[in-house]
Amino acid sequence: AGEVILFRPPARALEIERRNDVERALRRGSRAPPDRTSERRRDVFVKRVVAGPGDVVEVRDRVVLVNGEARADAFASTAPQYAYGPETVPAGCLFVLGDNRNRSFDSHSWGPLPAENVVGHVILRYWPLERFGVVEH
């Protein structure tokens, strides 16, 4: 846990993203935007692994808990202001969160990530330039 990975978005994330796009357009009185789900399947997300198969994840009182223990969130830019779980990460899956906990579209929104969607590991940050360097895990 703590490793930063690259992955293709799971189908559930794309479904939720599409539904949100349509709902936003309707609230503004606009037509629904074109469905770009097939294009988005090729996109790559970057998130931090918080838990693995068999771990129980919960977010409560602004704290991420893994197996009942508070997870050190030195990488998080803000404490989460949402609740999640408790939920057990299924076999073959990972639970990922963005470091910007409250603005990240991640496992707290769409559930566990199938490990088969992982395409790489982040080792170097090049943007923004002032944060250029090796990524801490």
FENMO-V865598 format. One record per backbone hydrogen bond with DSSP energy under -1.0 kcal/mol. CO is the residue of the C=O (numbers start at 1). NH is the residue of the N-H. E is the energy in kcal/mol with one decimal. If there is no record, write none. Layout:
co: {CO:CO}
nh: {NH:NH}
e: {E:E}
This chain:
co: {3:4:5:6:6:7:10:11:12:13:14:15:16:17:18:19:20:21:22:23:24:25:36:37:39:40:45:47:48:49:51:52:55:56:57:58:59:60:63:64:65:66:69:84:87:89:90:92:94:95:95:96:97:99:99:100:104:106:106:107:113:114:115:117:120:123:125:128:129:133}
nh: {49:122:47:119:120:45:14:15:16:17:18:19:20:21:22:23:24:25:26:27:28:30:40:41:42:43:7:5:97:2:95:55:89:67:87:65:84:63:60:71:58:69:66:59:57:54:93:115:113:50:51:107:48:77:101:103:106:109:110:111:94:117:118:8:6:135:133:131:132:125}
e: {-3.3:-2.6:-1.6:-2.7:-1.5:-3.3:-1.7:-2.3:-2.3:-2.6:-2.3:-2.5:-2.7:-2.3:-2.3:-2.6:-2.5:-2.0:-2.4:-2.2:-1.5:-3.0:-2.6:-1.4:-1.5:-1.4:-2.0:-2.7:-2.5:-4.0:-2.6:-2.1:-3.1:-3.3:-2.2:-3.8:-2.1:-1.5:-2.3:-3.2:-2.3:-1.6:-2.7:-2.6:-3.0:-3.3:-1.4:-3.0:-3.5:-3.2:-1.5:-2.1:-2.5:-2.8:-1.4:-1.9:-1.0:-2.3:-1.9:-2.2:-2.5:-2.3:-1.7:-2.4:-2.6:-1.6:-2.5:-2.3:-1.8:-3.4}
